[in-house]
Amino acid sequence: MPVDPMGPDVNDNSGKAARVLLAATRIWLPIAIAVAGVVAIVLGGARTTGHGAILSAAGVALLIVAVIVWMINWMYRMSIESNRDRDREERAREYFDRHGRWPDE
């Protein structure tokens, strides 16, 4: 019997909460960071000196951070999918070892 890593008292709402948190991390966090970056750039007013320049530079940095957060999430999802592909291939090989043919034949 598999052990639940969240403990025995996990209710059905935990799955929904996890999906909401996952969507917030994958989608809304990079969007929020990017919006903050655009706001900083606009408030900086494309100035090249003074506080406006610092604010604009911070906005550009926030846009770069938003892209990095999105890419890390994307690479993590690719990694998970790769593991699923390996698991499917392993199950197909085990099936072949038992039956002498591939499962999709």
N, C-alpha and C positions, 0 to 999 in steps of 0.2 A: 504494500500500500504506500503510495507516494506521500511524502511529508509536505504539508503546506508551509512554505517559508514565512508566511505572514502570521502563523499561529492558528490555533483551533477556533478562536472566537471571531474569525473574519466573516462579516455578513455579505449579502449580495450587493450592497451599495459600494463595496470596496472596488469592484470591477469597474463600475461607472466612474468612480472618483479617479481611478488610475487612468481611464481613457481620457477624462477631462484634463488631467495633469499632463498626459502625453501630448494631447493636442495643444495645450498651452505652451509646452516646451518646444514642440516641433514647428508650430505655425506662429502663434501669437508673440512669443518672446522675440524672435528675429524681426517681426513686423514692428513691435513696440520700440525696439532699439533703433531700427531704421527711421521710424517716424521722429524719434527724439533727435536723430542726426540731422534730418531735413529741417526740423524746427531750429536747431542750433545754427545751421547754415543760413537759413533765412534771417534769423535774428542777427547774425554776424554781418549781414548786408554785403557780403563779398568785398569787405575792406581788406586792405593789405597791411595795415598797421594798427596798433592799439588793441583794445579789448575785442573789437569786432573780428580781427584776424584770428585771435585766439579762439573765439567762439566758433568761427567758421572751420578752423582746423579741428576743433573737438567734434564738430558735426561730421566732418569727413571721417574722422577716426571711428565715430559711432557707426557710420555706414559700413565701414570695413569690418567692424566687430559683428554687425548683423549678418554680413555675408559669411563670416567665419562660423558663427553659431549655426546658421542654416546648413553649411557644408559639413560640419561635424555631425549634425543630425542625419543628413543624407548618407554620409559614409557609414554611420552606425547601422542604418536601415539596410544598406548594401551588405554589410557584414552579416547581419542576421539572416538575410535571404540566402547568402552563400552557404551558411551553416545548414539551412533547410534543404538546399540542393544536395549537399553532401549526405545528409541523412536519408533523403530519397534514393540517392544512388546506392548507399549502403544497404538499404532495405531491398532494392532491386537485385543486388549481388547475392544477398542471402537467399532470396527467392530462387535465383538461378542455381545456386548451390544445392538447394533442396529438390527442385523440380527439373533441372536440366534445360530450362528455357527462360527467356526474359519475360517479365510480367505482362508486357504490352504486346506480345506475339499472339 
